[in-house]
Amino acid sequence: MKLFIKPGACSLSPHIVLEELGLPYETEVVDLARKTTASGQDFLAINPKGYVPALLLDSGELLTEGPAIVQYLADLAPEKQLAPANGSIARYQLQSWLTFIGTEVHKSFSPFFNPKAPQEWKDIARANLERRLAYVAQQLEGRDYLLGSEFTVADAYLFTVLNWSKFIKLDLGAWPPLLAYQARVAARPAVQAALKAEGLA
């Protein structure tokens, strides 16, 4: 398998999951501005959506969208318990978190990485982001991870997007459960391995 990444972007989430699972894989960095891969390929010919993550399977099929990729990976090694069993209510709770992180947290960061975004848009996004983070912090009270005591693929995704707070000068100190959570996830060996591989640690 090959995971197409941009260091520090949302592709860090499946990168962490691959490290957690211990599956054989390789990564290739994508220049998202030029739409070229490190080996010189036209990334749009690989993934017409033009963004990461994208997972090229050994079969030659391409899987895109982070929440789909991380669930696919988790199901390759169910014994690692990075996702609850398909069909269980816990699996739907996991999907609920993945959807919330993607649509309500991840997308609220987007204006800050768009040079054309007006300040008014950024102000609205920041207020929205602060409300969402307050909710997540409340849900993490008394829990190690989003679904309880066990780390799942949803935690890899949340950790990834929370890391962006430093780039937009958003202090997570306002939500102590989030700070504790980030430190707890960051201490995991697989997370450290993915961060180091991307030049982030």
Residue pairs with C-beta under 8 A, 6 or more apart in sequence:
1 18
1 23
1 24
1 25
1 26
1 55
1 56
1 57
1 58
2 25
2 26
2 27
2 28
2 55
2 56
3 11
3 14
3 15
3 18
3 25
3 26
3 27
3 28
3 53
3 54
3 55
3 56
4 11
4 27
4 28
4 29
4 30
4 37
4 43
4 46
4 47
4 52
4 53
4 54
4 55
4 56
5 11
5 12
5 15
5 27
5 28
5 29
5 30
5 52
5 53
5 198
6 29
6 30
6 32
6 52
7 29
7 198
7 199
7 200
8 163
8 164
8 198
8 200
9 32
9 52
9 53
10 52
10 53
10 66
10 106
10 157
10 160
10 161
11 52
11 53
11 66
12 156
12 160
12 163
12 194
12 195
12 198
12 200
13 53
13 66
13 70
13 153
13 156
13 157
13 159
13 160
14 53
14 55
14 66
14 69
14 70
14 73
14 156
15 27
15 53
15 194
15 197
15 198
16 156
16 159
16 160
16 190
16 191
16 194
17 69
17 70
17 73
17 74
17 82
17 153
17 156
18 25
18 73
18 194
19 190
19 191
19 193
19 194
20 80
20 82
20 151
20 156
20 188
20 190
21 73
21 74
21 76
21 77
21 80
21 82
22 77
22 80
23 73
23 76
23 77
27 197
28 37
28 38
28 39
29 37
29 38
30 36
30 37
30 38
30 43
30 52
31 37
31 38
31 43
32 43
32 50
32 51
32 52
35 42
35 43
35 44
35 50
36 42
36 43
37 43
37 46
43 50
44 50
46 54
46 56
46 62
47 54
47 62
47 64
49 64
53 64
53 65
53 66
53 69
54 62
54 63
54 64
55 62
55 63
55 64
55 69
55 72
55 73
56 62
57 63
63 69
63 72
66 98
66 102
66 157
67 95
67 98
67 99
67 102
67 157
70 82
70 83
70 98
70 153
70 156
70 157
71 83
71 94
71 95
71 98
71 153
73 82
73 153
74 80
74 82
74 83
74 152
74 153
75 83
75 86
78 85
81 150
81 152
82 151
82 152
82 153
83 91
83 94
83 152
83 153
84 90
84 91
84 93
84 94
84 147
84 152
85 91
90 147
93 147
94 147
94 152
94 153
94 154
97 146
97 147
97 154
97 158
98 153
98 154
98 157
100 132
101 154
101 157
101 158
101 161
102 157
104 128
104 132
105 129
105 132
105 133
105 136
105 158
105 161
106 157
106 161
108 125
108 126
108 128
108 129
108 132
109 125
109 129
109 161
109 164
109 168
110 125
111 117
111 121
111 122
111 125
112 122
112 125
112 164
112 167
112 168
113 164
113 167
126 168
126 170
129 170
130 170
130 174
133 172
133 174
133 175
133 178
134 175
136 158
136 175
136 178
137 175
137 176
137 177
137 178
138 177
139 146
140 146
140 177
140 178
140 180
140 181
141 177
143 149
144 150
144 151
144 181
144 184
145 151
145 152
145 155
145 181
145 184
145 185
146 152
146 154
146 155
146 158
147 154
151 185
151 188
155 185
156 185
156 191
158 181
159 181
159 182
159 185
159 186
159 191
162 172
162 178
162 181
162 182
163 182
163 200
165 171
165 172
172 178
172 179
172 182
173 179
185 191
186 192
186 195
192 201
195 201
